[in-house]
Amino acid sequence: MWYEIFFTDSYRPGRTPEWRMVASIPSGSTSFTWRRPMAMQGSNCRFAIRSRNHQGQFGSMSISASNVTLEGLTLQTPALLSPSEDGTYNNYVPFVFDHSLVKGTPRQRAFYEVYYSRSSTQGGWQLVSGNLVVGKEPFYWDVSSFSAADDYMLKVVMRDDDGNSSVPLIVKNISISPHNNVIIDTLPPKGTIRILNDRVNSEYIKERNLVLQLDSWDASTGVKKLTVKEADGAGTVINDGVEEDAANIKTFRISVGDGVKIVQAEFKDFGSNVISTSTGSLNFRPYFADTDEGVVSFLADGPRLEKDGSGSSPTDVWVSVNGDPSTLYLDGSQVATHAGETTSMSKLDTALYIGTQNSDNTGTLFKYEESVLSTANSFAGVDSAVLSMATYGSKVYIGLQNGELYSFDGSVLALVNTFSSSVVGLNADGSHLYVMLDVTYSLQTYDGTTFTSASVINGD
């Protein structure tokens, strides 16, 4: 069952009106909104409703108790209090509408459109603003960049969503005379700086690569430039930074070494006024992670020629610190992070290899070369955690907890042998690879072809 709603604009007692069905709605509905045509109007209007079922049967018609009047919805020409004809305006032209004849009527659903033109040109009408809602606060038209002239014209039209429009209002002889203002800015901007890096212990910061939140504002001209600097604990600037465009988020790398350091932000506005703010004195420990794990793997690599080409540079020191994630340092500087706990490291040519024990007791072989960390191999077998590594000849050897021993030449991974117990230690010299096995306390030597049992170590 459903309801049928009817309308007539010619209801008179004693006569049968011409009913027009305007809607069909589901039974049980308690309200219905009818959007009538704009041109429909009359003073003898009534509504009626009846029910109908799926068999075509319908009930008697129930008619509204008295006539209603529908006013015409013809859109009225807008009324303006400002601007006025022959008016003169500088940088802004205020538009103030007289809504008194519109508010509270169906026309209030309409909106205004404003256009401008010049009588001395043939450019046509240009839109100033559209969809100005009836009842909106005064609208200000920015004409500060317009040419000074006294022949501007305005056209204001009222429109609605049905495409109807009013007779336009034309305002002539508008004079525009913009002032060439000069902004005097003598006050510096304001700003704040905050380090966003997570800290397990708020007393120390372990990262060298900082993420900074920089909030700034200026009352007159706006903040234009930003410089991030570093100072020591005494406030002496040790890194002047580089002036950049102002931004809310910046990255900054502090100097090597532990100690008290200050990160400063210098904000400059368009008037070249400058203000400096800082994080205050903070304790940095970029060499060691701020956890209880401590250094778990250490590798001295020997002189690296690329520092100055002479071969006399200091030894490269690789340090790995476990955490979530684990962190790799080179000469005290953080260079990479990775998942899993580091158990061993070894160097082959220019690549550093890192062995890990993951949370599911599997292992991963990472490769760090030319500032890029990548996964060389993932060991997926049961108890395949990496426990030891060493470089022998032209290959890196990897010992696993499940007794497997692999070799890797940088591209090919090969299973060398499977022992009955975990490979807990690997070492090498010019002639042999030495393999330490768990439980059996056996030391195996390997010459690249054959394994030989070297000795039995008393575990007591």
N, C-alpha and C positions, 0 to 999 in steps of 0.2 A: 504494500500500500504506500501511496505517496500523496503529497498535497499539491494542489494547483492554485496559484495566486493570480488574481485578475485585477485590472485597473480600468477605470473609466473617468473621463474628464467632462461627462455630460449627464451626471446623475440628477434626476428630478423625481420627486415623489409621484407615484401613480403612472409613471412611464417606465418602459423597459429600456434600460441603457444599453449602449454598445460596449460590451465587456471585451477587453483584450488581455489574453494570458501573458503575463510577464515573467513567470518563473514556475518551475516544477521542482519541489524539494522533497527529501526523504521524510517519511512520517517520523514523529518524535522530535523534529527540529523545533526549537523554541524561539528562534530569531532568524531574520533574513534581511540583508542590506541590498537595496535596489539602487543602482546607479542609473538615474533617469536621463533621457536625452536632453541636451541643452535647450532645445527649442520647445520642449513640452511645458505648458503652463495652463492655468485655469483655476476657477474658484469653486467649481462643482465637482471636485474629484473625490472618488471613494475607491476603497479596495475591498476585495472579496476573496474568500478562500473556500475550497471544497476538497474532499478526499476522493481518491480513485484507487481501485484495485487492479490486479493484473487481468481480470476478466472484462475490464472496460466499464464496470459498474461504478457509479459515483454517487456521493451523498448530496444533500441539499447545500446550497451556497450560503455561507455566512458573510454578511455585509457589514462593513465598518459603520459605527453608530451615527456619524455626522460627516458633513463635507469637510474636506481639507483644501487649502489653497496652495497651489504650486506656483511660485514666482518664476518669471523668465530668468534664464541663466546667461543672457547676453552679457559678454564681458564689457565692463565699463572702462572708458578711457581713464588712464591713471591720472592722479592728482599729485602734483609736486609742490612742496613748500620751499625746496631748494634743490638745484639752482634755479635762478629766475632769469628771464630775458634781460639783456643789457647788463647782466652781472659781471663783475670782474673777480677772477680767482688767481691764486698764486700756484703753489706746488700741489695742492689738493683741492678737488671739487667735491663738496659734500652733497649726497643725495638723501633728502628727507622726504618720505612719502606721506601723504594724508590717507590713512587707512580707515578713516571713520565711516566711509560708505561701503566698505568691503568686509570689515571684521564682523564675525557672527553670521555671515551669509554663506551660501554655497560657493560664492566666488572666492572665498578665502582659500580654496584649494588651488587657485591659479597662482601664477608667478610673473615677475617683471623681467623684461629684457631691455637693456640700455645700449644705444648705438650713438656714435658721433660721426660728424663729417665737417667739411669746411665749404662755405658757399663759393670760395674763390677757386676751388679745385674740382676735378671730375672724378675723384677717387671713390665715390660711393660711400655707403654707410659701413663703418667698422664697429664690430662688437666690443663694447666696454665690459659688460658683465651679463651673464645669463642666469636664469634660475634663482633670482632674488625672491625669496619667499615673502609672501604678504605677512606683515607684522614684524619683519626683521629689523634689527637696529640700523641706524643710518650707515650708508655705504660711502666710503671715501675713494674717489678716483684719483690715482697718482698721475699727475701731469708734469712732474718736475723735469722730465726730459723732452717735453713738447716745445715746439717753436712758439714764440710769443706772437699772438695774433688776436684780432677782435671779431673774427668771422666764423667761429666755431658754432655748430648746431648740434642739438641733441634730439634723439628720438627715443621715446619710452613706450613700450607696448606691453599689454597684459596678455598672457597666453595660458592655456591649460593643457592637460595631457591628452585631450581629445583632438587637439590640433586647432581649436578655436582661438581667435585673436581679437583684441579690441581695436577700435579706431586709435591710431597712434597719437601721442602727445608730442608736438614739435616745439622745442625751445630754441629761439634764434638769438643771434648777436651775443654769444658768450665770449667774453674776453679772458684770455689766459696769458699770464705774465709771470713765468717761473722765476724764483729768486735763485741766484747762484750762491748757495750756502757753503761755508767753509767750516769744517769740524775742527775744533781745537781740543786736542787730547794730551793732557799732561799727567794723567794718573796711570800708574802701571796696572797691568792685569792682575788677576788672582789665580792661584792654581794649587793643586795637590798632587802628590805622587804616592803610589802604593805598589808594593811588590806582590804579584798574584801567585807566585810559585808556592806549591804546597810545602808545608813544613811539618815533619813528624815531631820535631822538638822546636818550639818557637824561639829557643835561645840561640839557635844556630841556623844558618842557611848554607846548604851544601852545594847549590848550583852556581855555576859561573854564568850560564845563559839565563838571564832574568826576563820575565814578562812583566811589564810595567803598565799600570793603569794611571793615565794622566788626565785629570779633569781641570779645565781652565775656562775663564770667562773674563770679559772686559766690558765695562759699561758704555764706553764711547765708540770704539772702532772695531773691536773683536780681536782675538788672539791669532797672530799670523805665523810665528815661528817658534820652534822648540829646540832646546839643546839639552841632552842628557850628559852629565859629567860624573866622574868618580873622584872622591877625595879620601885621604887616609883618616885614621882616627883623630888626628890633630886638626882636621879640616883643610889641609893643604891639597889643592887639586892636583891629581896625578894623571888624569885623562880629561882633556878639554872637550872631548866629544865633537860632534859635527852638527851644525845647525840644519834642521829639517823643517818641513811643513808641519804645523801643529796637527796632532792626532790624539785619539783617546787611548790607543794601545800601541806600545812600542816594545821592541826587544833590545836588550843591552847586555854586553858581555863584560864582566868585571875582570880585573887583573888576576894573575896567577898568585897563589899563596893564601894561607890562612891568615886571619887577623881581623881587626876592627876596620870597617870600611863604611863610607857614606855615599849613597847615590843621590845626586842632585838633579833637579830639573829647572831649567831657566826658560821662562816664558816671555815672548816679546809680542807687543801688539802692533797695529799698523802705524801708530805714532812713534814707534821705536822705543817705547817705554818698556823696561825690563824688570822682572821680579824673579827671585830665585827661591826655591823651596827644596826640602830634602827629606829623606827617609829617617834621618837621625842616625846615630851610630849603631851599626849592626855587626854581629859576629859572623864572619863567613868561614866555613870549613869546606872549601871545594875539593880538597884532596881526599878526605875521608867521608864516607856516608855517615849520616847522623842516625845510625842504627846500632844494634848490639852485634851485628854480623861480623864486622871487622874486615880486614883485608884477607881474602881467601886465595888469591893467586897473584904471583909476582914474577915478572920476567925482565931481566936485564938483557938488552938486545945488542949491545956493542955500539961503536961509533956509527953514526949515519952520515954518509957523504953529502947528502943533499942540503945539509945546513949551510956549509960554506965551500964545499968542494975539496977541502984539504984532507978530510979524514981525521981531523983532530978535534972534532966536536965531541961534546960530552955524550955519555952512554944514554940511549933511549931506555926509559923505565916504564914498563907497562904494569898497571895495577888494576885488578878487578875486585869490586866490592859487591857482595851479595845484597839484595834487597828486592823491592817490588816497584820498579824493575831493578835488575842488577846493572851496575854502572862500570864502564871501562874508562880508565884514565891513561893518558900518555904524558909523561913528564909533569904530572900534577894537574893537567887540564883534562876535564871531562870531554870525551870524544864520541861516546855512543852509550846506548842503553839497550838491554835485551831481556827477554823472558828466561826463566830458569835460573838455577844457581850454578855459578861457574865452579868447575872442579879443576881445570887445567888449561894451560895455554902453551902454544908453540909457534915459532916463526919459520916460514918457508919462503925464501926469496923476499919479496916485498910485502907478503901477506901475513897477517897474524891470524891464527886459528884458535878458537875458543870452544872448549867442550863444556857441556852443561848437563846437570841432572834436573829433569823436570818434575812437576808435582806428581805425575803418574809413574815415576821411575823409568821413563824413557829418556833418551838423550838427543841432543842437537849439536851439530858442528857448525859454528858460525865462522864467517870469514870477514875480516876487516882489512880493506885495501883501498888506498887513495881516498880516504875519508868516507868510505861507504861500507856499511855493515850489511851483509847478506847471509842467507842460510845456504851453507855448502851441502849439508845432508841432514835428514831427520831419521833417527833410528826408532823404529816402531815396535820392535820385538819386546817380549817380556824381559824385564830387568835389563833394558838396553841403555841405562844411564852411562854417560862417559865418565870414567874415573881417572884416566891418565892419558897423557900425550907426550910425544917426543919427536924430534926431527932427526932422521937418519938417512944419509945419502941425499937423494933428491925427492924424498917423500916424508909426509907426516904420518906417524903411526898413532892409532887411537885405540885405547884399551877400554872395554866395556865391563859392566858388572856381571853380565852373563857369561864371561870368559872369552868372548870374541875379540880378536885383534884384527884391525883393519889398517890398510895403507891408503893414502890419498896423495896424488901427485899434482893436485890443483884442478884436475878435471875428471879423473877416473878413481872411483872408490872400489877397493878390492879386499875380500876377506883373506887374510894371511893364515890364520890358524884359530882353532877353538880349543880353549883350555878347560879343565874340569873345575876351575874356580876363578874368581874375579881377578881381572888384571888391574891391580891396585897401584902399580907404579911402572913408569917407563923412563929410561934414560939412555943416552947414546954418547959414544965417542967416535973417533974417526974410523974405527974398525968394526964395532959391534953395537947392536941394540940390546939393551938389558931389560928383561921383563920380570917384574916382581908379581908373584901370584899370591892370593889370599889363601888362608886355611892350610895349604900345603907348605907354606913358607919356602917355596921353591924359587930360585933365581935362574931364569932361562937366558941364554945368550943367543943372538941371531946374527948371522953374517950376510944376510940377504938371500940365503938359500936354505940353510939348515939351522934348526933349534938344537941347542945343547944344554943339558942340565949342568949348571955350574956348581951348585952347592945346595946343602940343606941347612936352613937357619933354625937354630933352636928358639922356638917361640917363647920359652920361659925366660 
